[in-house]
Amino acid sequence: MPDVVMPRLSDTMAEGVLSRWIMNEGDAVKKGDVLAEVETDKATMDLEAFDSGVLERQLVSEGTSVAIGDPVGFIGSGEDSGSGGGSGSGSDEETGSGEDSGSGGQSSSTDAESSADGTEPAPEAEATGAAESQDDQSQAADREETTTESRPQAQPAKSTASGSSSRLLTSPLARRTASEHGLDLSTVKGTGPGGRIVRADVEAAVEAQEQAPERAAATGAAGTESGTGTGSEEVPLSQMRRVTARRLSESAAAPHYFLTNVVYVDRLLAFRSEVNASFAESGTKVSVTDLLVRACAVTLRNHPQVNSSWGEDKILRHQDINVGLAVAVEEGLMVPVVKGADAKGLDTISAETRDMAERARAGRLKPDEFSGGTFTISNLGMFGIDNFTAVINPPESAILAVGAASDEPYVQDGQLQTRKTMKITMTSDHRVLDGAVSAAFLQDLKRTLEEPLRMLL
């Protein structure tokens, strides 16, 4: 049977989380069909089938982190799976327990082996077997609900054990654990994919329930002494946040320096207003960030040293000029890339940046849209930030941090006047760029922004 393996969906991806199965065991699949959704460090993407046949086995449960190249399922001819219902039922019993598929499946297989060779089953397996034998109907319903949850289709709302009118996304082992401790699942916050409640969530809720009186007494005592109470909430790391933390830690280890310049942007803002007024009928709306992308791309064309990256034992000087834009998303930071920005007009750049920023926030960027960057811009001016330093996006050699445009007083012909200024700060990797090289680039970029017609050449 052909393996379904975790593919490399981005240049920085080392592992992915199988967040949701689209196909179920026993389903017929064709090459190109979407089997599951995978959460990477950048976005949630589709895992497509590379073979046609029948999805014989799902080897990992939803919410499981899988290394690149490791199998997540098998696609076969379907001849060895027996009836479709039997295969699906057996799989649900083994893997339908969410993150605890190893535990639940192991208990079932251990019971079967112990009956065959006469050895005594482990206490946990005995308890599990006793619970199943006492309530076969509940076990059947458990499997049915697991199968229903793994299939993304509209279903009438089912009542939970707590009497809620809407169906909760839970694993079978989580429901069993909650039942044993008399816990209302509607009060538990799920940390699995899509808010799914897994065993760890239930165990944490049970522990919190048992320690509530003791904690309340301690909090009351502390409040009496200090007049305040404090607490902490553990927030699980998403795949994107894990990779972001690792890559930025790597970036901080690089020897870098900062250069800041002040740009007079009255003419730039007037140019933007004129462009938007001239092309209002076509719907084109150019932002300051779009002008920065174009200006940086034109300047990089004349400073190829800056359009380079660190390659450990070499420096990679890139022919294409691909400008990335740092975009804040709920789980961290993404950098969509405008490819060949020096060859694109402002209207094209504007359309691309707006579209990619929206899809980045929705987690729907394609891998080639956030990879291959050669220079990055981080603009926090819209938040009123005057000046800041940005962290290099490895393996790129430089990143430009842009602050807000503000009024600055100055004297001309003995008269006090004001003008719009904007601070730009370039962070450079000293392994690739010497100070004079970055300074020359920043000087030319300042001139292009102050004389915006230059970016049209």
C-alpha positions as CSV (number, residue, x, y, z in Angstrom):
1,M,0.0,0.0,0.0
2,P,1.4,3.5,-0.9
3,D,2.3,5.6,2.1
4,V,0.7,8.9,2.7
5,V,3.5,11.0,4.2
6,M,3.8,14.4,5.7
7,P,5.0,16.6,2.8
8,R,7.3,19.7,3.1
9,L,4.8,22.5,2.5
10,S,7.2,25.5,3.2
11,D,10.9,26.2,3.2
12,T,11.0,26.4,7.0
13,M,8.8,23.5,7.8
14,A,10.3,20.6,9.8
15,E,7.0,19.1,11.0
16,G,3.3,19.6,10.6
17,V,0.2,19.1,12.7
18,L,-2.5,17.0,11.1
19,S,-5.3,19.3,12.2
20,R,-8.3,17.6,10.5
21,W,-9.0,14.4,8.4
22,I,-11.2,15.2,5.4
23,M,-11.3,11.6,4.2
24,N,-12.3,8.6,6.4
25,E,-10.9,5.1,6.4
26,G,-12.6,3.1,3.7
27,D,-13.3,6.2,1.5
28,A,-12.4,5.9,-2.2
29,V,-9.9,8.6,-3.2
30,K,-8.5,9.8,-6.5
31,K,-5.1,11.4,-7.1
32,G,-5.3,15.0,-6.2
33,D,-8.2,14.6,-3.7
34,V,-7.7,16.4,-0.4
35,L,-7.2,13.8,2.4
36,A,-6.6,16.1,5.4
37,E,-5.7,19.6,6.5
38,V,-2.2,20.3,7.8
39,E,-1.1,23.2,10.1
40,T,2.4,24.4,9.3
41,D,4.5,27.2,10.8
42,K,2.9,29.5,8.2
43,A,-0.6,28.4,7.4
44,T,-3.2,25.6,7.2
45,M,-2.8,23.7,3.9
46,D,-4.4,20.8,2.1
47,L,-2.7,17.4,2.1
48,E,-3.5,15.9,-1.3
49,A,-3.4,12.2,-2.4
50,F,-0.7,11.3,-4.8
51,D,-2.3,7.9,-5.6
52,S,-5.8,6.6,-6.3
53,G,-7.4,3.8,-4.4
54,V,-9.0,3.5,-0.9
55,L,-7.8,5.1,2.3
56,E,-7.0,1.9,4.2
57,R,-5.6,3.4,7.4
58,Q,-5.3,6.7,9.3
59,L,-2.0,6.3,11.2
60,V,-2.2,9.5,13.2
61,S,-5.1,11.2,15.0
62,E,-6.2,14.8,14.6
63,G,-3.9,17.2,16.4
64,T,-0.8,15.0,16.1
65,S,2.5,16.6,15.1
66,V,4.3,14.6,12.4
67,A,7.8,15.1,11.1
68,I,8.3,15.6,7.3
69,G,8.5,12.3,5.5
70,D,6.8,10.3,8.2
71,P,3.6,8.3,7.2
72,V,0.2,9.5,8.3
73,G,-1.9,6.9,6.4
74,F,-2.0,4.2,3.7
75,I,-3.8,4.1,0.4
76,G,-4.5,0.7,-1.1
77,S,-6.8,-1.1,-3.5
78,G,-9.4,-1.8,-0.8
79,E,-9.4,-5.5,-1.3
80,D,-7.9,-6.3,2.1
81,S,-10.2,-4.0,4.1
82,G,-13.3,-6.2,4.1
83,S,-16.5,-4.3,4.3
84,G,-16.3,-0.5,4.5
85,G,-18.2,-0.3,7.7
86,G,-16.0,-2.9,9.5
87,S,-12.8,-1.1,8.5
88,G,-14.1,2.3,9.6
89,S,-15.4,1.0,12.9
90,G,-12.1,-0.7,13.8
91,S,-10.2,2.4,13.0
92,D,-12.4,4.6,15.0
93,E,-11.9,2.4,18.1
94,E,-8.1,2.5,17.7
95,T,-7.5,6.1,16.5
96,G,-10.6,8.1,17.2
97,S,-9.6,9.2,20.6
98,G,-7.8,12.3,19.4
99,E,-4.4,12.9,20.9
100,D,-4.8,9.8,23.0
101,S,-5.1,7.3,20.2
102,G,-2.0,5.6,21.4
103,S,-3.4,5.1,24.9
104,G,-6.9,4.0,23.9
105,G,-5.8,1.8,21.1
106,Q,-3.1,0.2,23.2
107,S,-5.5,-0.8,25.9
108,S,-7.8,-2.5,23.4
109,S,-5.0,-4.5,21.8
110,T,-3.5,-5.4,25.2
111,D,-6.8,-6.9,26.3
112,A,-7.0,-9.0,23.1
113,E,-3.5,-10.3,23.5
114,S,-4.0,-11.1,27.2
115,S,-7.1,-13.2,26.4
116,A,-5.1,-15.1,23.8
117,D,-2.1,-16.1,25.9
118,G,-3.7,-16.3,29.3
119,T,-1.7,-13.5,30.9
120,E,-3.3,-11.1,33.3
121,P,-4.2,-7.7,31.7
122,A,-2.8,-4.5,33.1
123,P,-5.1,-2.7,35.7
124,E,-5.8,0.1,33.2
125,A,-6.8,-2.4,30.5
126,E,-9.0,-4.2,33.0
127,A,-10.8,-1.0,34.0
128,T,-11.2,-0.1,30.3
129,G,-12.5,-3.6,29.5
130,A,-14.9,-3.5,32.4
131,A,-16.3,-0.2,31.4
132,E,-16.8,-1.3,27.8
133,S,-18.5,-4.6,28.9
134,Q,-20.9,-2.8,31.2
135,D,-22.1,-0.4,28.6
136,D,-21.8,-1.8,25.1
137,Q,-24.4,0.6,23.8
138,S,-22.4,3.6,25.1
139,Q,-19.3,2.2,23.4
140,A,-21.2,1.9,20.1
141,A,-22.5,5.4,20.4
142,D,-19.0,6.5,21.2
143,R,-17.7,5.0,17.9
144,E,-20.5,6.5,16.0
145,E,-19.9,10.0,17.3
146,T,-16.1,9.7,16.6
147,T,-16.8,8.7,13.0
148,T,-19.3,11.6,12.7
149,E,-16.8,14.1,14.0
150,S,-14.0,13.0,11.6
151,R,-16.3,13.5,8.6
152,P,-16.7,17.2,7.7
153,Q,-20.4,17.3,6.8
154,A,-23.5,18.9,8.1
155,Q,-25.2,16.9,10.9
156,P,-28.2,17.6,13.2
157,A,-27.0,18.8,16.6
158,K,-26.7,16.1,19.2
159,S,-27.2,16.5,22.9
160,T,-24.1,16.0,25.1
161,A,-23.9,14.2,28.4
162,S,-24.4,17.6,30.1
163,G,-27.6,18.3,28.3
164,S,-26.2,21.0,25.9
165,S,-28.2,21.5,22.8
166,S,-25.1,21.7,20.6
167,R,-22.7,18.9,19.9
168,L,-19.2,19.4,21.6
169,L,-16.1,18.3,19.7
170,T,-14.5,15.7,22.1
171,S,-12.5,12.6,21.9
172,P,-14.0,9.4,23.3
173,L,-11.4,9.1,26.0
174,A,-12.1,12.7,27.1
175,R,-15.8,11.9,27.4
176,R,-15.1,8.7,29.4
177,T,-12.7,10.6,31.8
178,A,-15.3,13.3,32.3
179,S,-18.0,10.8,33.0
180,E,-15.8,9.0,35.6
181,H,-15.3,12.3,37.5
182,G,-18.8,13.7,37.0
183,L,-17.4,16.7,35.0
184,D,-19.7,18.8,32.8
185,L,-17.9,18.9,29.4
186,S,-19.6,22.2,28.5
187,T,-17.5,23.9,31.1
188,V,-14.2,22.7,29.6
189,K,-12.2,24.7,27.1
190,G,-10.8,22.5,24.3
191,T,-7.2,23.0,23.1
192,G,-7.3,20.6,20.2
193,P,-7.9,21.5,16.5
194,G,-11.1,23.6,16.1
195,G,-11.5,23.7,19.9
196,R,-11.8,19.9,20.3
197,I,-11.7,18.7,23.9
198,V,-9.0,16.1,24.5
199,R,-8.1,14.0,27.5
200,A,-5.5,16.5,28.7
201,D,-8.2,19.3,28.8
202,V,-10.4,17.1,31.0
203,E,-7.7,16.0,33.3
204,A,-6.7,19.7,33.8
205,A,-10.3,20.6,34.5
206,V,-10.6,17.7,37.0
207,E,-7.5,18.8,38.8
208,A,-8.6,22.4,38.9
209,Q,-12.0,21.3,40.3
210,E,-10.4,19.3,43.0
211,Q,-7.9,22.1,44.0
212,A,-10.5,24.9,43.8
213,P,-11.2,25.0,47.6
214,E,-7.5,25.0,48.5
215,R,-6.7,27.6,45.8
216,A,-9.6,29.9,46.9
217,A,-8.4,29.8,50.5
218,A,-4.8,30.6,49.4
219,T,-6.0,33.4,47.1
220,G,-8.1,34.9,49.9
221,A,-5.2,34.9,52.3
222,A,-2.9,36.5,49.7
223,G,-5.6,39.1,48.9
224,T,-6.0,39.9,52.6
225,E,-2.2,40.6,52.9
226,S,-1.6,42.4,49.7
227,G,-5.0,43.6,48.6
228,T,-4.6,42.0,45.2
229,G,-4.9,38.5,43.6
230,T,-2.8,37.2,40.7
231,G,-3.0,34.2,38.4
232,S,-1.6,32.8,35.2
233,E,-3.0,31.0,32.2
234,E,-1.0,28.5,30.2
235,V,-1.4,29.2,26.5
236,P,-0.2,26.2,24.3
237,L,2.2,27.1,21.5
238,S,0.9,26.8,18.0
239,Q,3.1,25.4,15.3
240,M,3.6,28.9,13.8
241,R,4.7,30.3,17.2
242,R,7.1,27.5,17.8
243,V,8.9,28.0,14.5
244,T,8.8,31.8,14.8
245,A,10.5,31.5,18.2
246,R,13.2,29.2,16.8
247,R,13.9,31.2,13.7
248,L,14.1,34.5,15.5
249,S,16.4,33.0,18.1
250,E,18.6,32.0,15.2
251,S,18.4,35.5,13.8
252,A,19.4,37.1,17.1
253,A,22.6,35.0,17.1
254,A,23.8,36.7,13.9
255,P,26.1,39.7,14.3
256,H,23.9,42.7,13.2
257,Y,23.9,46.5,13.4
258,F,21.3,49.3,12.9
259,L,21.4,52.4,10.7
260,T,18.7,55.0,10.9
261,N,17.8,57.8,8.5
262,V,15.2,60.5,8.5
263,V,13.2,60.9,5.3
264,Y,11.2,64.0,4.3
265,V,8.0,62.5,2.9
266,D,5.8,65.5,2.0
267,R,6.4,64.9,-1.7
268,L,5.9,61.1,-1.2
269,L,2.5,61.6,0.4
270,A,1.4,64.1,-2.2
271,F,2.5,61.7,-4.9
272,R,0.4,59.0,-3.3
273,S,-2.7,61.2,-3.2
274,E,-2.2,62.1,-6.9
275,V,-1.9,58.5,-7.9
276,N,-5.0,57.4,-6.0
277,A,-7.0,60.3,-7.4
278,S,-5.9,59.6,-11.0
279,F,-6.8,55.9,-10.8
280,A,-9.9,56.1,-8.5
281,E,-12.2,54.8,-11.2
282,S,-10.2,51.6,-11.6
283,G,-10.3,50.9,-7.8
284,T,-6.6,51.2,-7.4
285,K,-5.6,52.4,-4.0
286,V,-1.9,52.7,-3.3
287,S,-0.7,52.7,0.3
288,V,2.6,54.0,1.8
289,T,3.7,50.4,2.2
290,D,3.2,49.8,-1.6
291,L,5.4,52.8,-2.3
292,L,8.0,51.5,0.1
293,V,8.0,48.1,-1.7
294,R,8.5,49.7,-5.1
295,A,11.2,52.1,-3.8
296,C,13.1,49.3,-2.1
297,A,12.9,47.1,-5.2
298,V,14.3,49.9,-7.4
299,T,17.1,50.7,-5.0
300,L,18.0,47.0,-4.6
301,R,18.5,46.9,-8.3
302,N,21.4,49.3,-7.9
303,H,22.7,47.7,-4.8
304,P,22.9,43.9,-5.5
305,Q,25.1,43.3,-2.4
306,V,22.1,44.0,-0.2
307,N,19.9,41.6,-2.2
308,S,21.9,38.7,-0.7
309,S,21.7,36.1,2.0
310,W,24.0,34.2,4.3
311,G,24.7,30.6,3.1
312,E,26.9,29.4,6.0
313,D,30.1,28.9,3.8
314,K,29.1,31.3,1.1
315,I,27.1,34.5,0.3
316,L,24.2,34.0,-2.0
317,R,23.6,37.0,-4.3
318,H,20.1,36.8,-5.8
319,Q,19.2,37.7,-9.3
320,D,15.5,38.1,-8.5
321,I,14.3,41.0,-6.3
322,N,11.6,39.6,-4.0
323,V,10.4,42.0,-1.3
324,G,8.6,40.5,1.8
325,L,6.1,42.3,4.0
326,A,5.8,41.4,7.7
327,V,2.1,40.9,8.4
328,A,0.8,40.3,12.0
329,V,-1.6,37.4,12.3
330,E,-3.3,35.9,15.3
331,E,-0.7,33.2,15.9
332,G,2.4,35.2,15.1
333,L,4.0,36.8,12.0
334,M,3.9,35.9,8.4
335,V,5.9,37.4,5.5
336,P,4.1,37.3,2.1
337,V,6.5,38.0,-0.7
338,V,6.1,40.3,-3.8
339,K,8.1,38.4,-6.4
340,G,10.0,40.4,-9.0
341,A,8.9,43.7,-7.4
342,D,11.3,45.8,-9.4
343,A,9.5,44.8,-12.6
344,K,6.0,45.4,-11.3
345,G,4.0,48.7,-11.4
346,L,2.4,50.3,-8.4
347,D,-1.1,49.0,-9.4
348,T,0.1,45.4,-9.5
349,I,2.0,45.7,-6.2
350,S,-1.0,47.3,-4.5
351,A,-3.3,44.5,-5.7
352,E,-0.9,41.7,-4.6
353,T,0.0,43.1,-1.2
354,R,-3.7,43.7,-0.3
355,D,-4.7,40.2,-1.4
356,M,-1.8,38.4,0.2
357,A,-2.2,40.3,3.5
358,E,-5.9,39.2,3.7
359,R,-5.1,35.6,2.9
360,A,-2.1,35.6,5.4
361,R,-4.5,36.6,8.2
362,A,-6.9,33.8,7.1
363,G,-4.0,31.3,7.0
364,R,-4.6,30.6,3.3
365,L,-1.3,31.6,1.6
366,K,0.3,29.2,-0.8
367,P,3.9,28.0,0.1
368,D,5.5,29.9,-2.8
369,E,3.8,33.1,-1.6
370,F,5.7,33.3,1.7
371,S,9.0,31.8,0.6
372,G,11.9,33.1,-1.6
373,G,12.1,36.6,-0.1
374,T,15.4,38.5,-0.5
375,F,14.6,41.7,1.5
376,T,11.9,42.4,4.1
377,I,9.9,45.5,5.1
378,S,8.3,45.9,8.5
379,N,6.0,48.9,8.7
380,L,4.5,49.9,12.1
381,G,3.7,53.5,11.2
382,M,0.0,52.8,11.2
383,F,0.3,52.0,14.9
384,G,1.8,55.4,15.6
385,I,5.3,53.9,16.3
386,D,7.9,56.6,15.5
387,N,11.0,54.5,15.4
388,F,12.0,50.8,16.1
389,T,14.5,48.1,15.1
390,A,13.3,44.9,13.4
391,V,14.8,41.4,13.6
392,I,16.3,40.0,10.4
393,N,14.2,37.4,8.6
394,P,16.9,34.6,8.1
395,P,18.6,33.8,5.8
396,E,18.1,37.4,4.4
397,S,20.8,39.9,5.1
398,A,18.7,42.9,5.9
399,I,15.2,44.2,7.0
400,L,13.8,47.7,6.9
401,A,11.8,49.1,9.9
402,V,9.5,52.0,9.0
403,G,7.9,54.4,11.5
404,A,5.0,56.8,11.3
405,A,5.1,60.1,9.4
406,S,5.0,63.0,11.7
407,D,5.3,66.8,11.6
408,E,8.7,68.3,12.4
409,P,9.4,72.0,12.8
410,Y,12.2,73.7,10.8
411,V,13.3,77.2,9.9
412,Q,13.3,78.4,6.3
413,D,14.2,81.9,5.3
414,G,13.8,83.0,8.9
415,Q,10.3,81.5,9.1
416,L,9.2,78.6,11.3
417,Q,7.5,75.9,9.3
418,T,6.7,72.2,9.5
419,R,7.3,69.2,7.3
420,K,6.5,65.5,7.3
421,T,9.3,63.2,8.3
422,M,9.5,59.4,8.6
423,K,12.3,57.4,10.3
424,I,13.6,54.3,8.6
425,T,16.0,51.9,10.3
426,M,17.8,49.1,8.5
427,T,19.0,46.1,10.4
428,S,21.9,44.4,8.6
429,D,23.8,41.0,9.0
430,H,27.4,42.0,9.4
431,R,28.5,38.7,7.9
432,V,27.1,39.8,4.6
433,L,27.0,43.6,4.6
434,D,29.6,46.0,5.8
435,G,28.4,49.3,7.3
436,A,29.4,51.4,4.2
437,V,27.4,49.1,1.9
438,S,24.2,49.4,4.0
439,A,24.7,53.2,4.4
440,A,25.0,53.7,0.7
441,F,21.8,51.7,0.1
442,L,19.9,53.7,2.8
443,Q,21.1,56.9,1.3
444,D,19.8,56.0,-2.1
445,L,16.5,54.8,-0.7
446,K,16.0,58.1,1.1
447,R,16.6,60.0,-2.1
448,T,14.1,57.8,-4.0
449,L,11.4,58.3,-1.3
450,E,12.0,62.0,-1.3
451,E,11.9,62.2,-5.1
452,P,9.1,59.6,-5.8
453,L,9.3,59.9,-9.6
454,R,12.5,58.0,-9.4
455,M,10.7,54.8,-8.4
456,L,8.8,54.8,-11.8
457,L,12.0,54.3,-13.7
